[in-house]
Every structure is written in C-alpha cells, then in structure tokens.
C-alpha cells in the first residue's frame, strides 16, 4: 500500500507565518519527510484562497503550480500532483 499526503495548510496557527521561519522551509521539510517515510504521492490543493475549515481567506495559501515546482526542487522520488475537492 502506498500512502499519499495532501498539504492543505501553510500557516500554523492560521495567520502566523513566523513560527517556522516563513512559508518556504515548511513545504520543503514536509517533502523531505514524505520521501524519507516512503510516501508515494504528495499533493497540494488547487485553490486560490484557503478553505474556511482550514482558516478562511485570510490564512496563507500558496498557488498550486508554483508550490509543486518548489516541492520538485526539494524532492526526487515522491510523485507530485494537485488535489481538487470540488464536487462535480
């Protein structure tokens, strides 16, 4: 069985970007940890604004394609992709 991780939050707690030194180091650390754990897929949500359940529009949200490019530069084996939870 292969596990997948979907990154949906970029600030913890919402509104606090100083806790881990800003936005950049956190996704890179998640990517490295995912690879080290043997995770098969790492994705991020394809949205412009954060979902209400994750803190709302005022919370940090990174653009999907740019985030995936950043993760690609910091990973080598995990598959990357976009996750869209909209009802169709």
Backbone as CSV, one residue per row, in Angstrom:
resi,resn,N_x,N_y,N_z,CA_x,CA_y,CA_z,C_x,C_y,C_z
1,UNK,0.843,-1.170,0.000,0.000,0.000,0.000,0.893,1.239,0.000
2,UNK,0.543,2.214,-0.848,1.263,3.481,-0.912,0.408,4.566,-0.273
3,UNK,1.033,5.376,0.537,0.332,6.478,1.196,0.499,7.762,0.402
4,UNK,-0.455,8.668,0.571,-0.404,9.980,-0.063,-0.668,11.047,0.994
5,UNK,-0.051,12.192,0.813,-0.255,13.335,1.706,-0.711,14.516,0.861
6,UNK,-1.768,15.189,1.304,-2.240,16.404,0.658,-1.976,17.570,1.605
7,UNK,-1.137,18.499,1.188,-0.814,19.672,2.005,-1.928,20.698,1.821
8,UNK,-2.650,20.987,2.899,-3.757,21.943,2.804,-3.553,23.178,3.676
9,UNK,-2.621,23.146,4.591,-2.379,24.285,5.476,-0.943,24.749,5.376
10,UNK,-0.748,26.054,5.342,0.598,26.600,5.208,1.006,27.498,6.359
11,UNK,0.114,27.746,7.290,0.471,28.521,8.479,-0.178,27.870,9.695
12,UNK,0.572,27.770,10.759,0.088,27.069,11.952,0.569,27.803,13.195
13,UNK,-0.268,28.450,13.947,-1.706,28.595,13.734,-2.002,29.542,12.577
14,UNK,-3.235,29.512,12.030,-3.569,30.401,10.919,-3.219,31.847,11.223
15,UNK,-2.579,32.489,10.267,-2.180,33.881,10.413,-0.777,34.071,10.950
16,UNK,-0.112,32.995,11.410,1.235,33.089,11.984,2.250,32.458,11.037
17,UNK,2.968,33.309,10.289,3.974,32.814,9.355,5.373,32.856,9.946
18,UNK,5.504,33.239,11.205,6.827,33.388,11.806,7.278,32.149,12.564
19,UNK,6.369,31.264,12.882,6.689,30.123,13.748,7.793,29.234,13.180
20,UNK,7.756,28.972,11.885,8.740,28.080,11.274,9.661,28.821,10.309
21,UNK,9.771,30.115,10.440,10.667,30.872,9.577,10.064,31.254,8.241
22,UNK,8.770,31.329,8.131,8.114,31.695,6.884,7.558,30.482,6.159
23,UNK,7.087,30.710,4.944,6.422,29.643,4.202,7.374,28.651,3.543
24,UNK,8.527,29.077,3.083,9.408,28.214,2.306,9.903,26.958,2.987
25,UNK,10.468,27.050,4.180,11.050,25.855,4.799,10.042,24.753,5.107
26,UNK,8.821,25.103,5.406,7.847,24.092,5.828,7.476,23.104,4.719
27,UNK,7.062,23.551,3.513,6.765,22.568,2.466,7.986,21.732,2.079
28,UNK,9.172,22.333,2.083,10.388,21.573,1.767,10.631,20.495,2.811
29,UNK,10.401,20.816,4.082,10.575,19.833,5.155,9.536,18.721,5.052
30,UNK,8.304,19.074,4.693,7.260,18.059,4.507,7.637,17.138,3.355
31,UNK,8.140,17.701,2.261,8.569,16.884,1.126,9.685,15.933,1.494
32,UNK,10.673,16.415,2.223,11.792,15.561,2.646,11.315,14.459,3.588
33,UNK,10.440,14.808,4.517,9.916,13.809,5.454,9.051,12.778,4.737
34,UNK,8.274,13.225,3.754,7.433,12.303,2.987,8.294,11.294,2.234
35,UNK,9.348,11.774,1.604,10.251,10.855,0.894,10.923,9.886,1.850
36,UNK,11.399,10.391,2.967,12.082,9.536,3.944,11.153,8.452,4.484
37,UNK,9.857,8.757,4.568,8.882,7.794,5.086,8.348,6.857,4.006
38,UNK,8.740,7.093,2.750,8.278,6.238,1.666,6.898,6.579,1.139
39,UNK,6.437,7.799,1.383,5.133,8.233,0.876,5.173,8.227,-0.652
40,UNK,4.102,7.749,-1.275,4.070,7.622,-2.722,3.681,8.883,-3.463
41,UNK,2.845,9.724,-2.864,2.355,10.919,-3.559,2.207,12.067,-2.568
42,UNK,2.593,13.247,-3.027,2.478,14.475,-2.248,1.737,15.476,-3.125
43,UNK,0.650,16.015,-2.616,-0.131,16.956,-3.418,-0.463,18.198,-2.602
44,UNK,-0.900,19.206,-3.312,-1.375,20.421,-2.677,-2.711,20.785,-3.300
45,UNK,-3.503,21.532,-2.599,-4.843,21.867,-3.054,-4.797,22.920,-4.144
46,UNK,-5.595,22.731,-5.178,-5.654,23.653,-6.303,-6.731,24.704,-6.050
47,UNK,-6.391,25.685,-5.228,-7.309,26.781,-4.889,-6.505,28.074,-4.754
48,UNK,-7.193,29.200,-4.934,-6.539,30.492,-4.744,-6.676,31.002,-3.318
49,UNK,-7.750,30.624,-2.648,-7.980,31.050,-1.277,-8.144,29.832,-0.391
50,UNK,-7.732,29.949,0.834,-7.820,28.843,1.779,-9.279,28.521,2.105
51,UNK,-9.571,27.245,2.324,-10.915,26.803,2.685,-11.258,27.307,4.087
52,UNK,-12.533,27.555,4.329,-12.979,28.039,5.638,-12.569,27.097,6.764
53,UNK,-12.682,25.802,6.542,-12.349,24.830,7.578,-10.860,24.878,7.948
54,UNK,-10.017,25.403,7.072,-8.581,25.497,7.325,-8.149,26.901,7.732
55,UNK,-9.099,27.802,7.973,-8.751,29.131,8.450,-9.326,30.265,7.636
56,UNK,-9.873,29.987,6.475,-10.519,31.014,5.675,-9.585,31.787,4.769
57,UNK,-10.166,32.763,4.089,-9.453,33.523,3.067,-8.278,34.329,3.611
58,UNK,-8.239,34.616,4.891,-7.132,35.379,5.464,-5.915,34.518,5.789
59,UNK,-6.060,33.213,5.727,-4.938,32.312,6.014,-4.044,32.171,4.789
60,UNK,-2.810,31.811,5.030,-1.852,31.662,3.935,-2.261,30.524,3.013
61,UNK,-2.149,30.763,1.710,-2.439,29.743,0.712,-1.479,29.956,-0.439
62,UNK,-0.721,28.953,-0.770,0.225,29.061,-1.870,-0.409,28.569,-3.161
63,UNK,-0.076,29.216,-4.266,-0.584,28.817,-5.572,-0.056,27.428,-5.909
64,UNK,-0.906,26.580,-6.436,-0.628,25.160,-6.610,0.600,24.876,-7.487
65,UNK,0.635,25.389,-8.703,1.719,25.038,-9.632,3.075,25.524,-9.137
66,UNK,3.121,26.713,-8.575,4.373,27.227,-8.025,4.840,26.371,-6.851
67,UNK,3.910,25.977,-5.996,4.240,25.122,-4.852,4.761,23.770,-5.320
68,UNK,4.130,23.190,-6.336,4.595,21.901,-6.860,5.990,22.028,-7.467
69,UNK,6.262,23.136,-8.140,7.606,23.366,-8.672,8.633,23.477,-7.563
70,UNK,8.264,24.158,-6.487,9.152,24.284,-5.328,9.405,22.921,-4.700
71,UNK,8.339,22.128,-4.547,8.496,20.781,-3.992,9.357,19.911,-4.904
72,UNK,9.211,20.075,-6.208,10.024,19.296,-7.151,11.508,19.601,-6.985
73,UNK,11.820,20.851,-6.661,13.220,21.226,-6.460,13.792,20.658,-5.165
74,UNK,12.912,20.249,-4.243,13.364,19.759,-2.939,13.088,18.275,-2.713
75,UNK,12.601,17.583,-3.735,12.332,16.148,-3.632,12.872,15.460,-4.876
76,UNK,12.931,14.128,-4.837,13.414,13.420,-6.027,12.644,12.142,-6.341
77,UNK,11.950,11.552,-5.378,11.290,10.274,-5.636,9.777,10.298,-5.452
78,UNK,9.251,11.170,-4.639,7.811,11.210,-4.383,7.087,11.803,-5.600
79,UNK,5.941,11.231,-5.946,5.135,11.774,-7.041,4.412,13.014,-6.541
80,UNK,4.320,14.032,-7.398,3.691,15.300,-7.032,2.427,15.510,-7.854
81,UNK,1.446,16.200,-7.275,0.222,16.466,-8.011,-0.674,17.460,-7.310
82,UNK,-1.779,17.784,-7.985,-2.775,18.711,-7.444,-3.982,17.924,-6.972
83,UNK,-4.586,18.403,-5.911,-5.772,17.761,-5.349,-6.904,18.768,-5.367
84,UNK,-8.011,18.398,-5.984,-9.162,19.287,-6.103,-10.368,18.599,-5.482
85,UNK,-10.905,19.157,-4.400,-12.017,18.516,-3.690,-13.374,19.091,-4.066
86,UNK,-13.455,19.864,-5.123,-14.754,20.413,-5.520,-15.688,19.291,-5.949
87,UNK,-16.934,19.426,-5.612,-17.933,18.447,-6.054,-18.212,18.676,-7.529
88,UNK,-18.308,17.612,-8.248,-18.557,17.710,-9.698,-19.899,17.145,-10.038
